[in-house]
C-alpha cells in the first residue's frame, strides 16, 4: 500500500509538472492588462477592444426544488419584485431500524432542532457567546404550522427509466401534468407558532438543578406539546412492521409539512440546512429499568430529516417580470433567485449556432488562417455588467452572480482555473466571478467577470460561441454540482444553476439597450501583438 501511495505521488507530480510545462510552452504571455502596456513592452503593442453584448431577461417556470442542500422557509418581501412564501415538505428517517424502546416507554418531551447559519461575534454578559444570524431575511413574525404529511414522496419516477430519480418542483408538480394534492399535505396538526421569529441567542440546556449542561448554537428550537402524537406514532409501535425497515417507515410516517404564512402581509425567511447532523427531532423518554428495583431509565430516540424533501414556493410579485427581447436585447436585466428570472447573454451577436461576422473578423484579426498561428495574444478578457442603482436602492443585493455556459449547463473553463475556497465561499472563485463592487455606502456598482480562457477557446480553438447565462448565486462553490431542472423547458435552457435556486436575493442590471450608454454591459479583450 505504501509503495502504491508513493507511486501515485510520483505520477501526480509528473503530471502536474507536465501540465505546467505545456502551459508555459503554449502561451507567449499571461499578464494582466494593467501590467503589460505600450510603455513597458518593447517587442509588443498592447491594446484593448470592446464589444457590445446583447442580453435579455428570461422568466423561470417552476424549478426543481427536491433534495436541495439548503431550503427556504418563511416569507420574504423583496422591495422590488414582491413577496415569496416558502414552505417545506420532508420525509423523516429513523435513526434505528426495528428499534427497541424497552419496557413501558413513556415520553417526557419531544424537541425539534434545526440550526441557523450563524457566526460568533463576541462574548456578552456572563461570558456567553453572542451570535449573528446569516441567511435570515426580514425580522417580522410569520405563522409557522407543522403538520404530519400524508403525501407519499416517492424516490423514483415511474414515467422514466428504471431507477430514475423523481423530481419535485416549486409549485408542487412532479411533471407538467401531475401535482401534489395540497389537501394531502395537511394531516394531523402537530404544532403552531402564531408569531415565529428567528432568535440569535445561544441556547443553554439546563438540568433539574438549573445548571447548564449543554449549549446549542442558535437554532429553530421547538418543544412539541402534542406528546400523544409522538407517543402513539413512534413509541407505541415498538415491534411492529411499520418500524422494521425504512421503506415501511416512509410509507407509515410520510414526514412533516412546514407551512409558512405571512402575518399582515409581511414576515421573515430563513435558509436552513436540513442535512446537518444537529438537525433532528429528539424524543426524550423513560423506560423500566433492566434491573428490578432501580429507577426508570432516561434515554432518547432520534429522527432526522434525510430522505426526499421539497421546497414549495409561491410568488406574488408586484413587479411583473416578463421575457425580454432576444433579437434586440433589453434596457434592464432582472435577476431573481428561486423561481425568479435570469439573463441570457449573446456574445458577438451570434446566431443560433453562435456564428457572426463580428466573430469571423475577430478570428481573422487574432490568428493567421493559413497556418493557424497567433497574430495577437489575448492577455485578459473581462465581461462587465453595471447595477441599476435606482432600482436596487432597497434590495439585499447578491454579492455574487454566476456566469455560465447556458447551452451545455456548465461553468466556463475559467471557473475551474480559479481558486476555490470551501471555508469562505464569498472568497471563492473571485477572479473569474468577481464579487459585487460597491460604493462607500454599500450600494452596488458593477460585477466584473474574467473569461479569458473562454474567449481564447472561441478565437483560437474555434470553440462554439455558446450563449451565456447570468444568475444570482447563493454559493459559487455549488456550481460544479449538476444543475436542476426547469418544469417547462424552453428553447434556450432546461436547467437552472443550483446556487440560484437556494437564495431569495435579487438585482437589476443595465442591459445593452440602457438609455445610459456608459452603463451598458460590455466585453473587453486586452491583447498584445508583436511589432513588425
Secondary structure, 3 states (H helix, E strand, C coil): CHHHHHHHHHHHHHHHHHHHHHHHHHCCCCCCCCCCCCCCCCCEEEEEEEEEEEEEEEECCCEECECCCCEEEEEEEECCCEEEEEEEEECCEECCCCCCCCCCCEEEEEEEEEECEEEEEEECHHHCEEEEEECEECCCCEEEEEEECCCCCCCECCCCCCCCECCCECCCECCCCCECCHHHCCCCEEEEEEEECCCCCCEEEECCCCCEEEEECCEEEEEECCHHHHHHHCHHHCCCHHHCCHHHHHHHCCCEEEEEEEECCECCEEEECCCCCCCEEEEEEEECCCCCCCCCEEEEEEEECCCCEEEEEEEEECCCCCCCCCCCCCCEEEEECCCCEEEEEEECCCCCCCCCHHHHHHHHHHECCCCCCECEEEEEEEEEEEECCCCCCCCCCCCEEEEEECCCCEECHHHHCCCCCCCCHHHCCCCCECCCEECCCCCEEEEEEECHHHHHHHHHCCCCCCCEEEEEECCHHHHHCCCEEECCCCCCCCEECHHHHCCCCEEEEECCCCCCHHHCCEEEEEEEEECC
